[in-house]
Amino acid sequence: MRRHELTDEQWTKLEPLIPSGRGQPSVRGNRNFVNAVVWIAKTGAPWRDLPARFGSWKTIYNRFREWAMTDRWLDIFNALALNDDDIAGIVDASIVRAHQDSAGGSSGPKKTP
């Protein structure tokens, strides 16, 4: 597994949520497509800079765009989202003091001419 790709555990959760496509099935598979989108999201690179191991950037972009326009990504994100029971919170009663200049001082923020 490479740095910007899904783990086997993540893919196991995600795979059932991937809709069966109409038309020709992907030659490289759905996991490769999702890994390509994850790579773009994590690196912030332009689509044209997508590594060749993922396939044609244009094909992946077109599929990404189709999923975005049909809210498939939203459905996947909602299905995988953590709810309040899945995350823990810590309550801390400590006080952090900031220097008066950090809030703009006693006269408020300075006005620029």
MOPAC internal coordinates of N, CA, C and O (Angstrom, degrees):
PM7 1SCF
backbone

  N    0.0000 0     0.00 0     0.00 0    0    0    0
  C    1.4425 1     0.00 0     0.00 0    1    0    0
  C    1.5286 1   108.77 1     0.00 0    2    1    0
  O    1.2310 1   121.26 1   -40.61 1    3    2    1
  N    1.2995 1   115.19 1   139.39 1    3    2    1
  C    1.4554 1   120.84 1   179.58 1    5    3    2
  C    1.5147 1   110.61 1   -95.30 1    6    5    3
  O    1.2310 1   121.38 1    -8.62 1    7    6    5
  N    1.3022 1   114.97 1   171.38 1    7    6    5
  C    1.4628 1   121.99 1  -171.77 1    9    7    6
  C    1.5293 1   114.65 1   -57.97 1   10    9    7
  O    1.2310 1   119.59 1   133.51 1   11   10    9
  N    1.3051 1   118.39 1   -46.49 1   11   10    9
  C    1.4667 1   121.53 1  -174.69 1   13   11   10
  C    1.5220 1   111.55 1  -103.14 1   14   13   11
  O    1.2310 1   119.93 1  -137.10 1   15   14   13
  N    1.3076 1   117.74 1    42.90 1   15   14   13
  C    1.4597 1   120.87 1   179.88 1   17   15   14
  C    1.5181 1   110.22 1  -128.22 1   18   17   15
  O    1.2310 1   121.39 1   -19.10 1   19   18   17
  N    1.3239 1   114.94 1   160.90 1   19   18   17
  C    1.4536 1   120.57 1  -179.74 1   21   19   18
  C    1.5217 1   111.27 1   -69.90 1   22   21   19
  O    1.2310 1   121.08 1   -34.71 1   23   22   21
  N    1.3268 1   115.53 1   145.29 1   23   22   21
  C    1.4580 1   119.89 1   173.43 1   25   23   22
  C    1.5332 1   107.95 1   -78.41 1   26   25   23
  O    1.2310 1   120.69 1   -12.34 1   27   26   25
  N    1.3266 1   116.28 1   167.66 1   27   26   25
  C    1.4620 1   119.79 1   177.51 1   29   27   26
  C    1.5256 1   111.12 1   -61.77 1   30   29   27
  O    1.2310 1   120.34 1   142.75 1   31   30   29
  N    1.3135 1   116.96 1   -37.25 1   31   30   29
  C    1.4672 1   120.92 1   179.22 1   33   31   30
  C    1.5329 1   110.97 1   -64.87 1   34   33   31
  O    1.2310 1   120.59 1   136.00 1   35   34   33
  N    1.3327 1   116.48 1   -44.00 1   35   34   33
  C    1.4654 1   120.22 1   178.17 1   37   35   34
  C    1.5248 1   110.69 1   -63.52 1   38   37   35
  O    1.2310 1   120.32 1   138.17 1   39   38   37
  N    1.3172 1   116.99 1   -41.83 1   39   38   37
  C    1.4559 1   120.47 1  -179.02 1   41   39   38
  C    1.5314 1   110.96 1   -66.14 1   42   41   39
  O    1.2310 1   120.13 1   143.48 1   43   42   41
  N    1.3286 1   117.35 1   -36.52 1   43   42   41
  C    1.4620 1   120.77 1   178.83 1   45   43   42
  C    1.5238 1   110.53 1   -60.73 1   46   45   43
  O    1.2310 1   120.14 1   141.33 1   47   46   45
  N    1.3411 1   117.33 1   -38.67 1   47   46   45
  C    1.4647 1   121.10 1   177.36 1   49   47   46
  C    1.5279 1   111.74 1   -71.43 1   50   49   47
  O    1.2310 1   120.92 1   144.11 1   51   50   49
  N    1.3084 1   115.85 1   -35.89 1   51   50   49
  C    1.4627 1   121.28 1  -173.08 1   53   51   50
  C    1.5306 1   113.66 1   -83.00 1   54   53   51
  O    1.2310 1   120.15 1   145.09 1   55   54   53
  N    1.3045 1   117.32 1   -34.91 1   55   54   53
  C    1.4645 1   121.75 1  -172.11 1   57   55   54
  C    1.5300 1   114.29 1   -53.49 1   58   57   55
  O    1.2310 1   118.72 1   135.83 1   59   58   57
  N    1.3411 1   120.04 1   -44.17 1   59   58   57
  C    1.4670 1   118.70 1   179.64 1   61   59   58
  C    1.5341 1   113.85 1   -65.29 1   62   61   59
  O    1.2310 1   120.26 1   161.53 1   63   62   61
  N    1.3239 1   117.11 1   -18.47 1   63   62   61
  C    1.4623 1   121.22 1  -178.38 1   65   63   62
  C    1.5235 1   113.00 1   -85.63 1   66   65   63
  O    1.2310 1   120.46 1   167.59 1   67   66   65
  N    1.3300 1   116.73 1   -12.41 1   67   66   65
  C    1.4567 1   120.95 1  -178.88 1   69   67   66
  C    1.5259 1   108.71 1   -74.59 1   70   69   67
  O    1.2310 1   120.39 1   -59.37 1   71   70   69
  N    1.3249 1   116.86 1   120.63 1   71   70   69
  C    1.4683 1   119.21 1  -179.02 1   73   71   70
  C    1.5267 1   111.34 1   -70.25 1   74   73   71
  O    1.2310 1   121.28 1   -32.41 1   75   74   73
  N    1.3118 1   115.16 1   147.59 1   75   74   73
  C    1.4627 1   118.16 1   175.37 1   77   75   74
  C    1.5199 1   107.24 1   -73.38 1   78   77   75
  O    1.2310 1   121.25 1   -49.92 1   79   78   77
  N    1.3021 1   115.22 1   130.08 1   79   78   77
  C    1.4574 1   120.07 1  -174.32 1   81   79   78
  C    1.5132 1   112.51 1   -81.08 1   82   81   79
  O    1.2310 1   122.26 1   -24.76 1   83   82   81
  N    1.2952 1   113.28 1   155.24 1   83   82   81
  C    1.4539 1   118.51 1   171.75 1   85   83   82
  C    1.5172 1   106.44 1   -93.59 1   86   85   83
  O    1.2310 1   119.90 1   -29.63 1   87   86   85
  N    1.2734 1   117.79 1   150.37 1   87   86   85
  C    1.4563 1   120.43 1  -177.91 1   89   87   86
  C    1.5109 1   111.40 1    88.92 1   90   89   87
  O    1.2310 1   120.98 1    21.17 1   91   90   89
  N    1.3261 1   115.74 1  -158.83 1   91   90   89
  C    1.4562 1   120.83 1  -177.43 1   93   91   90
  C    1.5288 1   111.43 1   -70.45 1   94   93   91
  O    1.2310 1   120.59 1   -41.97 1   95   94   93
  N    1.3405 1   116.47 1   138.03 1   95   94   93
  C    1.4669 1   118.08 1   175.42 1   97   95   94
  C    1.5262 1   110.49 1   -70.28 1   98   97   95
  O    1.2310 1   121.13 1   -25.39 1   99   98   97
  N    1.3078 1   115.44 1   154.61 1   99   98   97
  C    1.4584 1   121.63 1  -179.82 1  101   99   98
  C    1.5221 1   110.34 1   -64.66 1  102  101   99
  O    1.2310 1   120.41 1   -46.45 1  103  102  101
  N    1.3187 1   116.81 1   133.55 1  103  102  101
  C    1.4568 1   121.75 1  -179.78 1  105  103  102
  C    1.5286 1   110.23 1   -66.32 1  106  105  103
  O    1.2310 1   120.04 1   138.43 1  107  106  105
  N    1.3162 1   117.52 1   -41.57 1  107  106  105
  C    1.4677 1   122.06 1  -177.16 1  109  107  106
  C    1.5163 1   113.38 1   -90.80 1  110  109  107
  O    1.2310 1   119.81 1   170.94 1  111  110  109
  N    1.3120 1   117.97 1    -9.06 1  111  110  109
  C    1.4612 1   121.31 1   176.23 1  113  111  110
  C    1.5196 1   114.15 1    96.70 1  114  113  111
  O    1.2310 1   121.79 1   -18.67 1  115  114  113
  N    1.3200 1   114.18 1   161.33 1  115  114  113
  C    1.4633 1   121.05 1  -178.65 1  117  115  114
  C    1.5225 1   112.51 1   -67.33 1  118  117  115
  O    1.2310 1   120.70 1   143.46 1  119  118  117
  N    1.3259 1   116.26 1   -36.54 1  119  118  117
  C    1.4664 1   119.05 1  -178.25 1  121  119  118
  C    1.5260 1   110.66 1   -63.75 1  122  121  119
  O    1.2310 1   120.29 1   139.63 1  123  122  121
  N    1.3217 1   117.05 1   -40.37 1  123  122  121
  C    1.4610 1   120.97 1   177.51 1  125  123  122
  C    1.5245 1   110.68 1   -61.95 1  126  125  123
  O    1.2310 1   120.57 1   139.13 1  127  126  125
  N    1.3298 1   116.52 1   -40.87 1  127  126  125
  C    1.4620 1   120.99 1   178.57 1  129  127  126
  C    1.5257 1   110.79 1   -62.70 1  130  129  127
  O    1.2310 1   120.11 1   131.96 1  131  130  129
  N    1.3177 1   117.39 1   -48.04 1  131  130  129
  C    1.4643 1   120.71 1  -179.83 1  133  131  130
  C    1.5242 1   110.05 1   -64.43 1  134  133  131
  O    1.2310 1   120.15 1   140.90 1  135  134  133
  N    1.3301 1   117.31 1   -39.10 1  135  134  133
  C    1.4667 1   120.14 1   177.19 1  137  135  134
  C    1.5304 1   111.25 1   -62.35 1  138  137  135
  O    1.2310 1   120.27 1   143.24 1  139  138  137
  N    1.3101 1   117.09 1   -36.76 1  139  138  137
  C    1.4668 1   120.91 1   177.66 1  141  139  138
  C    1.5275 1   110.45 1   -64.24 1  142  141  139
  O    1.2310 1   120.36 1   137.63 1  143  142  141
  N    1.3219 1   116.92 1   -42.37 1  143  142  141
  C    1.4712 1   121.04 1   178.85 1  145  143  142
  C    1.5243 1   109.90 1   -66.61 1  146  145  143
  O    1.2310 1   120.17 1   139.18 1  147  146  145
  N    1.3243 1   117.29 1   -40.82 1  147  146  145
  C    1.4662 1   120.99 1   177.16 1  149  147  146
  C    1.5293 1   109.88 1   -62.40 1  150  149  147
  O    1.2310 1   120.44 1   138.92 1  151  150  149
  N    1.3208 1   116.77 1   -41.08 1  151  150  149
  C    1.4733 1   120.71 1   179.36 1  153  151  150
  C    1.5240 1   110.16 1   -60.76 1  154  153  151
  O    1.2310 1   120.26 1   134.20 1  155  154  153
  N    1.3220 1   117.11 1   -45.80 1  155  154  153
  C    1.4686 1   121.40 1   178.96 1  157  155  154
  C    1.5276 1   110.19 1   -62.46 1  158  157  155
  O    1.2310 1   120.47 1   135.05 1  159  158  157
  N    1.3324 1   116.71 1   -44.95 1  159  158  157
  C    1.4637 1   120.65 1  -177.68 1  161  159  158
  C    1.5280 1   111.81 1   -64.76 1  162  161  159
  O    1.2310 1   120.14 1   139.92 1  163  162  161
  N    1.3239 1   117.34 1   -40.08 1  163  162  161
  C    1.4606 1   120.42 1  -177.16 1  165  163  162
  C    1.5237 1   113.23 1   -77.47 1  166  165  163
  O    1.2310 1   120.15 1   145.52 1  167  166  165
  N    1.3225 1   117.32 1   -34.48 1  167  166  165
  C    1.4618 1   119.16 1  -177.04 1  169  167  166
  C    1.5190 1   112.79 1   -90.78 1  170  169  167
  O    1.2310 1   120.16 1   154.51 1  171  170  169
  N    1.3316 1   117.29 1   -25.49 1  171  170  169
  C    1.4576 1   120.22 1  -177.37 1  173  171  170
  C    1.5218 1   113.24 1    74.37 1  174  173  171
  O    1.2310 1   120.60 1  -166.33 1  175  174  173
  N    1.3181 1   116.46 1    13.67 1  175  174  173
  C    1.4609 1   121.01 1  -178.23 1  177  175  174
  C    1.5323 1   110.95 1   -75.37 1  178  177  175
  O    1.2310 1   120.04 1   -23.45 1  179  178  177
  N    1.3204 1   117.53 1   156.55 1  179  178  177
  C    1.4651 1   120.46 1   174.09 1  181  179  178
  C    1.5317 1   110.19 1   -66.97 1  182  181  179
  O    1.2310 1   120.69 1   -25.27 1  183  182  181
  N    1.3209 1   116.29 1   154.73 1  183  182  181
  C    1.4658 1   120.47 1  -179.41 1  185  183  182
  C    1.5217 1   111.61 1   -55.65 1  186  185  183
  O    1.2310 1   120.27 1   141.67 1  187  186  185
  N    1.3121 1   117.09 1   -38.33 1  187  186  185
  C    1.4739 1   120.02 1  -177.71 1  189  187  186
  C    1.5263 1   112.92 1   -64.75 1  190  189  187
  O    1.2310 1   119.86 1   162.39 1  191  190  189
  N    1.3241 1   117.88 1   -17.61 1  191  190  189
  C    1.4634 1   121.49 1   179.32 1  193  191  190
  C    1.5280 1   112.82 1   -92.58 1  194  193  191
  O    1.2310 1   120.29 1  -172.02 1  195  194  193
  N    1.3171 1   117.06 1     7.98 1  195  194  193
  C    1.4661 1   120.93 1   177.93 1  197  195  194
  C    1.5232 1   109.60 1   -61.64 1  198  197  195
  O    1.2310 1   119.51 1   -50.59 1  199  198  197
  N    1.3486 1   118.54 1   129.41 1  199  198  197
  C    1.4681 1   120.22 1  -179.26 1  201  199  198
  C    1.5280 1   112.38 1   -57.59 1  202  201  199
  O    1.2310 1   120.83 1   -33.25 1  203  202  201
  N    1.3045 1   116.01 1   146.75 1  203  202  201
  C    1.4686 1   122.28 1  -176.79 1  205  203  202
  C    1.5220 1   112.51 1   -62.18 1  206  205  203
  O    1.2310 1   119.69 1   157.31 1  207  206  205
  N    1.3322 1   118.20 1   -22.69 1  207  206  205
  C    1.4694 1   119.86 1  -178.47 1  209  207  206
  C    1.5285 1   112.42 1   -62.82 1  210  209  207
  O    1.2310 1   120.41 1   160.14 1  211  210  209
  N    1.3461 1   116.82 1   -19.86 1  211  210  209
  C    1.4587 1   120.62 1   178.94 1  213  211  210
  C    1.5221 1   112.62 1   -86.65 1  214  213  211
  O    1.2310 1   120.02 1   163.88 1  215  214  213
  N    1.3045 1   117.58 1   -16.12 1  215  214  213
  C    1.4575 1   121.34 1  -177.46 1  217  215  214
  C    1.5164 1   110.42 1   107.91 1  218  217  215
  O    1.2310 1   121.31 1    14.88 1  219  218  217
  N    1.3026 1   115.09 1  -165.12 1  219  218  217
  C    1.4584 1   121.40 1  -177.84 1  221  219  218
  C    1.5312 1   110.46 1   -66.57 1  222  221  219
  O    1.2310 1   120.62 1   -54.25 1  223  222  221
  N    1.3349 1   116.42 1   125.75 1  223  222  221
  C    1.4586 1   119.89 1   179.90 1  225  223  222
  C    1.5182 1   111.01 1   -60.70 1  226  225  223
  O    1.2310 1   120.34 1   143.86 1  227  226  225
  N    1.3237 1   116.95 1   -36.14 1  227  226  225
  C    1.4660 1   120.80 1  -177.08 1  229  227  226
  C    1.5277 1   111.11 1   -67.00 1  230  229  227
  O    1.2310 1   120.29 1   139.61 1  231  230  229
  N    1.3252 1   117.06 1   -40.39 1  231  230  229
  C    1.4633 1   121.26 1   178.60 1  233  231  230
  C    1.5224 1   109.95 1   -64.46 1  234  233  231
  O    1.2310 1   120.52 1   136.14 1  235  234  233
  N    1.3167 1   116.62 1   -43.86 1  235  234  233
  C    1.4654 1   120.83 1  -179.68 1  237  235  234
  C    1.5243 1   110.16 1   -67.20 1  238  237  235
  O    1.2310 1   120.22 1   138.44 1  239  238  237
  N    1.3181 1   117.18 1   -41.56 1  239  238  237
  C    1.4650 1   120.41 1   177.88 1  241  239  238
  C    1.5259 1   110.81 1   -61.69 1  242  241  239
  O    1.2310 1   120.42 1   134.91 1  243  242  241
  N    1.3386 1   116.81 1   -45.09 1  243  242  241
  C    1.4657 1   119.74 1  -179.13 1  245  243  242
  C    1.5274 1   111.65 1   -60.91 1  246  245  243
  O    1.2310 1   120.70 1   139.01 1  247  246  245
  N    1.3271 1   116.27 1   -40.99 1  247  246  245
  C    1.4650 1   119.71 1   178.71 1  249  247  246
  C    1.5289 1   110.32 1   -68.54 1  250  249  247
  O    1.2310 1   120.07 1   138.25 1  251  250  249
  N    1.3302 1   117.47 1   -41.75 1  251  250  249
  C    1.4606 1   121.34 1   176.75 1  253  251  250
  C    1.5295 1   110.00 1   -57.97 1  254  253  251
  O    1.2310 1   120.55 1   133.51 1  255  254  253
  N    1.3153 1   116.56 1   -46.49 1  255  254  253
  C    1.4687 1   121.35 1  -178.72 1  257  255  254
  C    1.5231 1   111.52 1   -63.23 1  258  257  255
  O    1.2310 1   120.59 1   139.00 1  259  258  257
  N    1.3342 1   116.47 1   -41.00 1  259  258  257
  C    1.4740 1   120.02 1   178.31 1  261  259  258
  C    1.5328 1   110.01 1   -62.05 1  262  261  259
  O    1.2310 1   120.37 1   136.35 1  263  262  261
  N    1.3198 1   116.90 1   -43.65 1  263  262  261
  C    1.4688 1   120.48 1   178.48 1  265  263  262
  C    1.5249 1   110.91 1   -64.30 1  266  265  263
  O    1.2310 1   120.13 1   142.41 1  267  266  265
  N    1.3185 1   117.36 1   -37.59 1  267  266  265
  C    1.4600 1   120.87 1   179.71 1  269  267  266
  C    1.5296 1   110.81 1   -67.07 1  270  269  267
  O    1.2310 1   120.55 1   139.11 1  271  270  269
  N    1.3101 1   116.55 1   -40.89 1  271  270  269
  C    1.4670 1   120.81 1  -177.85 1  273  271  270
  C    1.5274 1   112.16 1   -70.88 1  274  273  271
  O    1.2310 1   120.04 1   154.97 1  275  274  273
  N    1.3235 1   117.54 1   -25.03 1  275  274  273
  C    1.4667 1   121.32 1  -179.95 1  277  275  274
  C    1.5296 1   112.34 1  -102.06 1  278  277  275
  O    1.2310 1   120.11 1  -167.83 1  279  278  277
  N    1.3253 1   117.39 1    12.17 1  279  278  277
  C    1.4714 1   124.05 1   177.94 1  281  279  278
  C    1.5234 1   114.22 1    60.97 1  282  281  279
  O    1.2310 1   119.81 1  -155.79 1  283  282  281
  N    1.3197 1   117.97 1    24.21 1  283  282  281
  C    1.4632 1   119.68 1   177.00 1  285  283  282
  C    1.5197 1   111.16 1   -67.30 1  286  285  283
  O    1.2310 1   120.39 1   142.56 1  287  286  285
  N    1.3295 1   116.86 1   -37.44 1  287  286  285
  C    1.4644 1   119.32 1   178.31 1  289  287  286
  C    1.5128 1   110.49 1   -64.31 1  290  289  287
  O    1.2310 1   120.05 1   140.11 1  291  290  289
  N    1.3161 1   117.51 1   -39.89 1  291  290  289
  C    1.4615 1   121.45 1   179.23 1  293  291  290
  C    1.5231 1   110.52 1   -61.69 1  294  293  291
  O    1.2310 1   120.36 1   136.93 1  295  294  293
  N    1.3144 1   116.92 1   -43.07 1  295  294  293
  C    1.4585 1   120.84 1   178.09 1  297  295  294
  C    1.5272 1   111.28 1   -62.49 1  298  297  295
  O    1.2310 1   120.71 1   138.32 1  299  298  297
  N    1.3296 1   116.24 1   -41.68 1  299  298  297
  C    1.4702 1   120.53 1   179.50 1  301  299  298
  C    1.5271 1   110.04 1   -66.21 1  302  301  299
  O    1.2310 1   120.01 1   134.44 1  303  302  301
  N    1.3361 1   117.58 1   -45.56 1  303  302  301
  C    1.4683 1   120.90 1   179.79 1  305  303  302
  C    1.5300 1   110.97 1   -61.56 1  306  305  303
  O    1.2310 1   120.49 1   137.60 1  307  306  305
  N    1.3317 1   116.67 1   -42.40 1  307  306  305
  C    1.4671 1   119.87 1   179.77 1  309  307  306
  C    1.5237 1   111.39 1   -64.92 1  310  309  307
  O    1.2310 1   120.42 1   141.09 1  311  310  309
  N    1.3069 1   116.81 1   -38.91 1  311  310  309
  C    1.4654 1   120.29 1  -179.75 1  313  311  310
  C    1.5276 1   111.50 1   -68.69 1  314  313  311
  O    1.2310 1   120.02 1   147.68 1  315  314  313
  N    1.3134 1   117.57 1   -32.32 1  315  314  313
  C    1.4597 1   121.34 1  -177.57 1  317  315  314
  C    1.5317 1   113.40 1   -94.88 1  318  317  315
  O    1.2310 1   120.15 1   174.36 1  319  318  317
  N    1.3211 1   117.33 1    -5.64 1  319  318  317
  C    1.4668 1   120.89 1  -175.55 1  321  319  318
  C    1.5238 1   111.07 1   -64.82 1  322  321  319
  O    1.2310 1   121.40 1   -34.05 1  323  322  321
  N    1.3123 1   114.93 1   145.95 1  323  322  321
  C    1.4639 1   120.80 1   175.72 1  325  323  322
  C    1.5201 1   108.69 1   -80.97 1  326  325  323
  O    1.2310 1   120.94 1   -37.83 1  327  326  325
  N    1.3157 1   115.80 1   142.17 1  327  326  325
  C    1.4564 1   118.27 1   173.06 1  329  327  326
  C    1.5265 1   108.36 1  -101.07 1  330  329  327
  O    1.2310 1   120.24 1    -1.73 1  331  330  329
  N    1.3093 1   117.14 1   178.27 1  331  330  329
  C    1.4667 1   121.14 1  -175.87 1  333  331  330
  C    1.5239 1   112.62 1   -60.32 1  334  333  331
  O    1.2310 1   119.76 1   151.45 1  335  334  333
  N    1.3255 1   118.07 1   -28.55 1  335  334  333
  C    1.4561 1   120.97 1  -179.34 1  337  335  334
  C    1.5226 1   111.81 1   -73.28 1  338  337  335
  O    1.2310 1   119.88 1   159.03 1  339  338  337
  N    1.3415 1   117.84 1   -20.97 1  339  338  337
  C    1.4523 1   121.47 1  -177.05 1  341  339  338
  C    1.5279 1   113.42 1   -85.43 1  342  341  339
  O    1.2310 1   120.49 1   166.65 1  343  342  341
  N    1.3164 1   116.66 1   -13.35 1  343  342  341
  C    1.4581 1   119.22 1  -178.02 1  345  343  342
  C    1.5241 1   109.65 1  -120.87 1  346  345  343
  O    1.2310 1   120.82 1   -29.34 1  347  346  345
  N    1.2912 1   116.03 1   150.66 1  347  346  345
  C    1.4521 1   120.64 1  -179.02 1  349  347  346
  C    1.5191 1   109.41 1  -107.71 1  350  349  347
  O    1.2310 1   121.15 1   -23.90 1  351  350  349
  N    1.2770 1   115.40 1   156.10 1  351  350  349
  C    1.4548 1   120.27 1   177.29 1  353  351  350
  C    1.5158 1   109.85 1  -125.09 1  354  353  351
  O    1.2310 1   120.95 1   -27.10 1  355  354  353
  N    1.3096 1   115.79 1   152.90 1  355  354  353
  C    1.4541 1   121.09 1   178.25 1  357  355  354
  C    1.5206 1   107.12 1  -122.55 1  358  357  355
  O    1.2310 1   120.93 1   -50.33 1  359  358  357
  N    1.3050 1   115.82 1   129.67 1  359  358  357
  C    1.4560 1   121.06 1   176.96 1  361  359  358
  C    1.5164 1   106.86 1  -102.53 1  362  361  359
  O    1.2310 1   120.93 1   -51.88 1  363  362  361
  N    1.3147 1   115.83 1   128.12 1  363  362  361
  C    1.4499 1   120.99 1  -177.16 1  365  363  362
  C    1.5213 1   108.19 1  -129.74 1  366  365  363
  O    1.2310 1   120.74 1   -46.31 1  367  366  365
  N    1.3071 1   116.20 1   133.69 1  367  366  365
  C    1.4556 1   119.99 1  -177.08 1  369  367  366
  C    1.5266 1   112.77 1   -99.54 1  370  369  367
  O    1.2310 1   119.99 1  -164.85 1  371  370  369
  N    1.3101 1   117.62 1    15.15 1  371  370  369
  C    1.4561 1   118.46 1  -179.53 1  373  371  370
  C    1.5262 1   110.41 1   -74.59 1  374  373  371
  O    1.2310 1   121.60 1   -22.45 1  375  374  373
  N    1.3213 1   114.54 1   157.55 1  375  374  373
  C    1.4611 1   120.88 1  -179.49 1  377  375  374
  C    1.5231 1   107.81 1  -114.99 1  378  377  375
  O    1.2310 1   121.15 1   -45.93 1  379  378  377
  N    1.3074 1   115.40 1   134.07 1  379  378  377
  C    1.4533 1   120.26 1   176.90 1  381  379  378
  C    1.5149 1   107.23 1  -111.52 1  382  381  379
  O    1.2310 1   121.28 1   -59.98 1  383  382  381
  N    1.3138 1   115.15 1   120.02 1  383  382  381
  C    1.4586 1   119.75 1  -179.90 1  385  383  382
  C    1.5273 1   108.99 1   -93.65 1  386  385  383
  O    1.2310 1   120.94 1   -42.25 1  387  386  385
  N    1.3044 1   115.80 1   137.75 1  387  386  385
  C    1.4597 1   121.48 1   177.68 1  389  387  386
  C    1.5232 1   108.54 1  -113.31 1  390  389  387
  O    1.2310 1   120.94 1   -30.80 1  391  390  389
  N    1.2939 1   115.81 1   149.20 1  391  390  389
  C    1.4620 1   120.47 1   177.07 1  393  391  390
  C    1.5176 1   108.83 1   -64.52 1  394  393  391
  O    1.2310 1   120.29 1   -30.62 1  395  394  393
  N    1.3209 1   117.05 1   149.38 1  395  394  393
  C    1.4649 1   120.08 1  -176.42 1  397  395  394
  C    1.5274 1   112.78 1   -60.29 1  398  397  395
  O    1.2310 1   120.31 1   151.18 1  399  398  397
  N    1.3202 1   117.01 1   -28.82 1  399  398  397
  C    1.4636 1   119.15 1   179.42 1  401  399  398
  C    1.5322 1   112.24 1   -69.83 1  402  401  399
  O    1.2310 1   120.63 1   160.37 1  403  402  401
  N    1.3073 1   116.40 1   -19.63 1  403  402  401
  C    1.4680 1   118.10 1  -179.27 1  405  403  402
  C    1.5158 1   111.91 1   -70.23 1  406  405  403
  O    1.2310 1   120.06 1   160.06 1  407  406  405
  N    1.3171 1   117.49 1   -19.94 1  407  406  405
  C    1.4602 1   121.33 1   179.46 1  409  407  406
  C    1.5206 1   111.38 1  -106.96 1  410  409  407
  O    1.2310 1   119.71 1  -168.87 1  411  410  409
  N    1.3000 1   118.16 1    11.13 1  411  410  409
  C    1.4540 1   120.40 1  -179.81 1  413  411  410
  C    1.5018 1   112.74 1    91.27 1  414  413  411
  O    1.2310 1   119.36 1  -174.36 1  415  414  413
  N    1.3222 1   118.83 1     5.64 1  415  414  413
  C    1.4608 1   121.25 1   178.42 1  417  415  414
  C    1.4979 1   112.39 1    78.47 1  418  417  415
  O    1.2310 1   120.69 1     5.65 1  419  418  417
  N    1.3235 1   116.28 1  -174.35 1  419  418  417
  C    1.4658 1   120.92 1  -176.14 1  421  419  418
  C    1.5271 1   112.76 1   -75.32 1  422  421  419
  O    1.2310 1   120.17 1   159.37 1  423  422  421
  N    1.3249 1   117.29 1   -20.63 1  423  422  421
  C    1.4680 1   119.38 1  -177.62 1  425  423  422
  C    1.5187 1   112.31 1   -93.73 1  426  425  423
  O    1.2310 1   119.47 1  -174.67 1  427  426  425
  N    1.3133 1   118.61 1     5.33 1  427  426  425
  C    1.4586 1   120.71 1   178.07 1  429  427  426
  C    1.5227 1   110.79 1    87.76 1  430  429  427
  O    1.2310 1   120.47 1     4.21 1  431  430  429
  N    1.3078 1   116.71 1  -175.79 1  431  430  429
  C    1.4549 1   119.92 1  -178.23 1  433  431  430
  C    1.5260 1   111.44 1   -66.28 1  434  433  431
  O    1.2310 1   120.93 1   -33.83 1  435  434  433
  N    1.3085 1   115.83 1   146.17 1  435  434  433
  C    1.4650 1   120.26 1  -179.74 1  437  435  434
  C    1.5115 1   109.71 1   -76.21 1  438  437  435
  O    1.2310 1   121.61 1   -40.00 1  439  438  437
  N    1.3235 1   114.52 1   140.00 1  439  438  437
  C    1.4584 1   119.95 1   179.27 1  441  439  438
  C    1.4998 1   109.50 1   -92.34 1  442  441  439
  O    1.2310 1   120.83 1   -43.69 1  443  442  441
  N    1.3028 1   116.02 1   136.31 1  443  442  441
  C    1.4635 1   120.14 1   177.79 1  445  443  442
  C    1.5266 1   109.20 1   -90.81 1  446  445  443
  O    1.2310 1   120.31 1   -39.90 1  447  446  445
  N    1.3262 1   117.01 1   140.10 1  447  446  445
  C    1.4821 1   119.13 1  -177.95 1  449  447  446
  C    1.5078 1   112.17 1   -70.63 1  450  449  447
  O    1.2310 1   120.10 1   180.00 1  451  450  449

